[in-house]
Amino acid sequence: MNLEKITQRIQKFSDDREWESFHNPKNLVMALSGEVGELNEIFQWLDFEESQHLPDDVLAHTKEEVADIAVYLLRICMKLDIDLEDAIMKKMDKNEAKYPVETSKGGAKKYSKSRQK
């Protein structure tokens, strides 16, 4: 994935339409939330098996919603000068500390619960 190429295309898309004034962090977060809601609607009433084997048309719709989410997330990063790769790597460092393999392997409990014995 070439994030530089993607962010340049997103920026050009916004610039060409003169949408910059609407793309403040608050509005982008609200738009992101709406797109996550649309993704949620796809899966809302599916059982576990159905959610793993989507029909082609539903999978195509899912891909569009995932792309919308990614675009808004990248737009937020662009506006707030967040290096997404760096943010992810730092968060994974924290997650690894919160969820050590020895206490978390094979379990789905929140870190604060997994340490209680």
Buried (B, 14 or more C-beta within 10 A) or exposed (E): EEEEEEBEEBBEEBEEEEEEEEBEEEBBBEBBEEBBEBBEEBEEEEEEEEEEEBEEEBEEBBEEBBEBBBBBBBBBBBBEEEEBEEEEEEEEEEEEEBBEEEBBEEEEEEBEEBEEE
